[in-house]
Structure formats: structure tokens, C-alpha cells
Amino acid sequence: MSRLIMFGALALACMAPMPAAAMNTAVVEAEIGRAAQQIDGVVGVAAWRLDGTGPRIMVNSDQRYPLASTFKVAVASAVLAKVDKGQLSLDQLIPIDPRMMVESEGLASTFRHPGASVSVENLLELALTVSDNTAADILTKLAGGPAAVTQWVRSQGIEGLRVDRDTAGLIRDFYGLPPGPSFPDSLAAGLKANPDLEAKGEKPDPAFDNDPRDTTTPVAMGELLQRIYSGKALSPASTQLIGEIMERNTTGKARIRGRLPQDTVVAEKTGTIGGSLNDAGVITLPGKAGKVVLAIYVKKSAKPWEDRERVIADISRAIYDYYLFEAPQ
């Protein structure tokens, strides 16, 4: 007997009669609550079928959580909307200004000297597959800045997600670093001057956690993903491109995908900073079972990243099993 079915049997013995769909939703949401207790933080979850049919899983889903790098989904989509309008092209080469370098895997760790140019399509690939902060900030600028990204999100009818800073600005604010002409160097200098700053990157910070800037609700991120993947936000070509790129993500192996069958197709984007650790994407269920939109956000947790990732993996598996075996269609 599966764990979900076992919990369902226990719930039947303890609850007053209710519709089957509501009962099953309550069971899986209770299981999510139990998993969340392991990390002493706040866990928010929103999940439903991509086609909008059937019940939804909602746990703390209207609370705001720091976006961290999941904001790159909105940035990439806003840039692709400009591509769809002919205002940008995927093969357009963008010069990489060394002053825009932000510490992360990708451009900052590869190009140390002026003279590099990267296409829009490769910037999208870097931002979404290895979470390259430099690529994300260049794309944010191409989109018209953080306010323009938020405006594009609003144009999709989504109110609960806002982008206020690029990655460099957000990280500088989080670590209390001054602006500098070369961000990787300024970060290294700041860490050398104050070794405690490095540990800050894995711990909750009340001021940051309660800041409304650069936040989303799990529901809002789920709605954005649904519009993108259902073809309502972008052209068919751009919809296919962002989906294929997000399926190549390399940063989330222990999160949504952590406990799913090895061949499961997941298009996702992770985010991590301080007490926040997130993953959001679309899971393709086997056979003709369809796709599931899933957004999981963790905030205010001081537990090690591995523990937080394990909870995301456990929650993802419970939701996968629910929509594959339990949920009415």
C-alpha cells in the first residue's frame, strides 16, 4: 500500500465525510505539513494540473517568499516577449560589459577580460540552466529593467509576483556590499574583510525575509508557469524554447527531481539565498497522465541546504504520486 493511500485510509477513519477530491487534497496537504516541520521554516506549495482540471494542492500558498533566482523565469519570458514582437532576436550578439559581471557559474568565471559578446539565446540558456547571474542581469537590462519585467508579469494578469532589483542589486543589499566596478572582486573583498558574510549566505535574515521586494506567492509563480507552458504568454516558438531550456536545468537535481523516477521530465528553475530555497516548474507525468505545475518555496529556515532540498524532494514526490494515482481528472 502506498504511503498516500495509507494516510488516506487513516484520514477516512478520523474525518467527517467529505467529497473524495477534497479528502485526498487534505491528505496530501497534511503530508506536506509533516515534511515541512523538519526544517523549522515556512514552506509554501502550489500545485495543479497544467490544463487547469482537477483539484489544487495549496499550503501557505498566498504568503510571499523571496524569489531568489526563480525570478529568472519572469526575466527570460519578458525577453522572449520582446523577441516575439521583433524588438530583439535570438541570434543578436550582446557585448558583455565587465562592470556587469556578477559572481556565479558561467560568464563571470569564464570571461575575465573585455571583448566578449554572447547571443540572446545563449544568455537565456546560461540564466536558466546554470543560473548565471551575469546573464540574468544582462537579460533584465534587455527587458527594460526590473520594473518592465514586473509590468510584463502584470500584463499576464498576475499580481502576486514582483521584480524590483537585478541580481547584483539584490546580492549587494543582502550582503551589505557597496556598488563596485567589478562585482566578483567586490564580493571577494567583502568576504575577505568579513568572513562571517559567507555564512550569512545560508542563514535566514529577518529584514530580507520580510522585505516585500523581489517576492512571489507560490500561486503567482504557478500561474506564470501555467500561462507560459499552456502557450498563452508567448509565441509557440518561444514557448517551446523556454520549455526545452528549463528541462536542461542543472541546478535542481536534489529538489523537485530528487525523488522522482529517473526518467521523469521536469522543466524547472531553482532559487537559493539565505534562509530561502526554492524550486518551481512543470512535471510531465508518465503515459497520458498529463503535466503538473508545481511551485515550492522555503523561507526563514536555518537548516542546511541539503535538509531543505530533501523536504522539497519529499513534497514533490507526494504531489507526483497524488496526481498520478489519486487525483480525479
C-alpha positions in Angstrom: 0.0 0.0 0.0 1.4 3.4 -0.9 2.1 6.0 1.7 -0.5 8.3 0.3 -3.1 5.6 0.3 -2.2 4.6 3.8 -2.6 8.2 5.0 -5.9 8.3 3.1 -7.2 5.3 5.0 -6.3 6.9 8.3 -7.9 10.1 7.4 -11.1 8.3 6.4 -11.3 6.8 9.9 -10.8 10.2 11.6 -12.6 12.8 9.4 -16.2 13.6 8.9 -17.4 12.6 5.4 -16.3 14.9 2.6 -16.0 14.8 -1.1 -13.3 12.4 -2.3 -11.3 15.1 -4.1 -11.3 17.3 -1.0 -10.4 14.4 1.2 -7.5 13.4 -1.0 -6.3 17.0 -1.1 -6.4 17.3 2.6 -4.4 14.1 3.0 -1.5 15.2 0.7 -1.5 18.7 2.2 -1.2 17.2 5.7 1.7 15.1 4.4 3.3 18.3 3.1 2.9 19.9 6.5 4.6 17.0 8.2 7.5 17.2 5.8 7.8 20.9 6.3 8.2 20.5 10.1 11.7 19.0 9.5 13.2 22.4 8.6 11.8 24.9 11.1 10.9 27.4 8.4 7.9 28.3 6.4 7.1 26.2 3.4 4.7 27.3 0.6 3.4 25.0 -2.0 1.1 25.4 -5.0 0.4 22.6 -7.5 -2.3 21.7 -10.1 -2.7 20.2 -13.5 -1.3 22.3 -16.3 -4.7 22.1 -18.1 -6.4 23.5 -15.1 -8.6 20.5 -14.4 -9.0 18.7 -11.1 -8.1 19.8 -7.5 -5.3 22.0 -6.4 -2.7 21.5 -3.7 -2.3 24.7 -1.6 -0.1 25.1 1.5 0.8 28.6 2.7 0.4 29.4 -1.0 -0.7 33.1 -0.6 2.3 34.1 1.6 5.1 36.0 0.0 8.5 34.3 -0.4 11.9 35.7 -1.7 12.1 34.8 -5.4 15.9 34.4 -5.3 16.9 33.0 -8.8 13.4 31.9 -9.7 12.9 35.5 -10.8 14.9 34.5 -13.9 11.8 32.7 -15.3 10.0 36.1 -15.4 13.0 37.8 -16.9 13.5 35.2 -19.6 9.8 35.3 -20.5 9.8 39.1 -20.7 12.8 39.0 -23.1 11.2 36.3 -25.2 8.1 38.5 -25.4 10.3 41.2 -27.0 11.7 38.5 -29.4 8.1 37.7 -30.4 7.5 41.4 -31.1 10.6 41.7 -33.2 12.3 44.0 -30.8 15.1 41.5 -30.1 16.4 38.5 -32.0 17.7 35.2 -30.5 21.0 35.4 -32.5 21.6 39.1 -31.6 25.1 39.4 -30.0 25.2 41.4 -26.8 28.5 42.8 -25.6 29.3 41.7 -22.1 30.4 44.8 -20.0 32.9 43.6 -17.4 31.2 46.0 -15.0 28.1 43.9 -15.1 29.8 40.7 -14.0 28.1 39.0 -11.1 29.7 36.2 -9.2 28.3 32.8 -10.3 28.9 29.9 -12.6 29.1 31.0 -16.3 30.3 34.3 -17.7 31.9 35.7 -14.5 34.0 32.6 -14.1 35.0 32.3 -17.8 35.5 35.8 -19.2 37.9 37.9 -17.2 38.7 40.4 -19.9 36.7 42.8 -22.1 35.7 41.8 -25.6 33.2 39.0 -25.1 29.7 39.1 -26.8 27.0 36.5 -26.3 23.8 35.9 -28.2 20.4 36.4 -26.6 19.6 32.7 -26.9 22.9 31.7 -25.1 22.2 34.3 -22.4 18.8 32.6 -21.9 20.5 29.2 -21.8 23.0 30.4 -19.2 20.5 32.1 -17.0 18.1 29.2 -16.8 20.3 26.1 -16.9 23.3 27.1 -14.6 21.5 30.2 -13.0 24.2 32.5 -14.4 23.7 35.8 -12.5 25.6 37.9 -15.1 23.4 36.5 -18.0 20.3 37.2 -15.9 21.2 40.8 -15.3 22.1 41.5 -18.9 18.7 39.9 -19.8 17.0 42.1 -17.2 18.5 45.1 -18.8 17.4 44.0 -22.3 13.9 43.5 -20.9 13.9 47.2 -19.9 14.8 46.7 -16.2 13.1 45.1 -13.2 10.1 47.4 -13.4 9.5 46.4 -17.0 9.7 42.7 -16.0 7.1 43.2 -13.3 4.9 45.1 -15.8 5.1 42.2 -18.2 4.1 39.8 -15.4 1.1 42.1 -14.7 0.2 42.0 -18.4 -0.4 38.3 -17.9 -2.9 39.0 -15.2 -0.6 38.0 -12.3 -0.4 40.3 -9.2 1.5 38.3 -6.6 5.0 38.4 -8.2 7.2 41.4 -8.4 10.8 42.0 -9.6 12.5 45.1 -8.1 16.2 44.6 -8.5 18.7 42.8 -10.7 20.8 40.0 -9.2 23.7 42.4 -8.4 21.5 44.8 -6.6 19.8 42.1 -4.6 23.0 40.4 -3.6 24.7 43.7 -2.7 21.7 44.5 -0.4 21.7 41.1 1.1 25.4 41.1 2.0 25.6 44.9 2.7 28.2 45.5 0.0 28.8 48.8 -1.8 28.5 49.1 -5.6 31.7 48.4 -7.4 33.0 48.3 -11.0 33.7 44.6 -10.7 31.2 42.7 -8.6 33.1 39.4 -8.3 36.1 41.3 -7.0 34.0 43.4 -4.6 32.3 40.3 -3.2 35.7 38.6 -2.7 37.0 41.7 -1.0 33.9 41.9 1.2 34.2 38.2 2.2 37.9 38.6 3.0 37.2 41.7 5.2 34.3 39.9 6.9 34.5 36.1 6.8 31.1 35.9 8.6 29.5 37.2 5.3 30.0 33.8 3.7 28.0 32.0 6.4 25.2 34.7 6.0 24.5 33.2 2.6 23.0 30.1 4.2 21.1 31.6 7.1 17.8 33.4 7.4 17.8 37.2 7.7 14.6 38.8 9.1 15.0 42.0 7.2 15.4 40.2 3.9 12.8 37.6 4.6 10.2 40.3 5.4 11.1 42.6 2.6 8.2 42.7 0.0 10.7 43.4 -2.8 11.6 40.6 -5.2 9.0 38.2 -3.9 6.3 35.9 -5.1 3.5 33.8 -3.8 3.6 30.1 -4.8 0.3 30.6 -6.5 1.6 33.6 -8.6 4.6 31.6 -9.8 2.4 28.6 -10.6 0.1 30.9 -12.6 3.0 32.3 -14.5 4.3 28.9 -15.4 0.8 27.8 -16.4 0.5 30.7 -18.8 3.9 30.1 -20.3 3.6 26.3 -20.7 0.0 26.5 -22.0 1.1 28.8 -24.7 -0.9 31.9 -23.5 2.1 34.1 -22.7 4.5 33.6 -25.6 4.5 32.5 -29.2 4.6 28.8 -30.0 8.4 29.0 -30.8 9.2 30.9 -27.6 7.1 28.6 -25.6 8.9 25.6 -26.9 12.3 27.2 -26.5 11.9 28.2 -22.8 10.5 24.8 -22.0 13.4 23.0 -23.6 15.9 25.2 -21.9 14.3 24.7 -18.5 14.3 20.9 -19.0 18.1 21.2 -19.3 18.4 22.9 -15.8 21.5 21.6 -13.9 20.9 23.2 -10.5 17.9 21.2 -9.2 18.9 17.6 -9.1 18.1 17.2 -5.4 14.9 19.3 -5.3 11.8 18.6 -7.4 13.6 15.8 -9.3 15.3 14.4 -6.1 12.9 11.5 -5.5 11.1 11.3 -8.9 11.6 8.4 -11.2 14.9 8.9 -13.0 13.4 9.4 -16.5 10.8 12.0 -15.4 10.9 15.1 -17.5 11.0 18.2 -15.3 11.3 21.8 -16.6 12.3 23.9 -13.5 14.1 26.9 -12.1 15.7 26.9 -8.6 16.5 29.8 -6.3 18.6 30.0 -3.2 19.7 32.7 -0.8 19.9 33.0 3.0 17.0 31.1 4.6 15.3 30.7 1.2 15.5 27.7 -1.0 13.0 27.3 -3.9 12.2 25.3 -6.9 9.4 25.8 -9.4 8.5 24.1 -12.7 6.4 21.7 -14.6 6.5 17.9 -14.2 5.5 15.6 -17.0 3.7 12.5 -15.7 4.1 9.2 -17.4 1.8 8.0 -20.1 -1.2 10.2 -20.8 -1.4 11.5 -17.2 -0.5 15.0 -18.3 1.6 17.7 -16.7 1.6 19.3 -13.2 2.6 22.8 -12.4 4.5 22.9 -9.1 6.0 25.8 -7.1 7.7 25.1 -3.7 9.1 27.9 -1.7 11.0 27.7 1.6 11.9 30.8 3.8 13.2 31.5 7.3 15.0 28.2 7.6 18.4 27.8 9.2 18.7 24.1 8.4 21.4 23.0 6.0 20.6 23.3 2.3 20.6 19.5 2.0 17.8 19.2 4.6 15.7 21.8 2.8 16.3 20.2 -0.6 15.3 16.8 0.9 12.0 18.3 2.0 11.3 19.8 -1.4 12.1 16.3 -2.9 9.7 14.6 -0.5 6.9 17.1 -1.2 7.4 16.8 -4.9 7.2 13.0 -4.7 3.9 13.2 -2.7 2.4 15.6 -5.3 3.7 13.4 -8.2 2.0 10.3 -6.6 -1.2 12.2 -5.9 -1.7 13.5 -9.4 -0.6 10.2 -11.0 -2.6 7.8 -8.7 -5.2 9.6 -6.6 -6.5 12.9 -8.0 -9.7 12.8 -10.1 -9.3 14.2 -13.6 
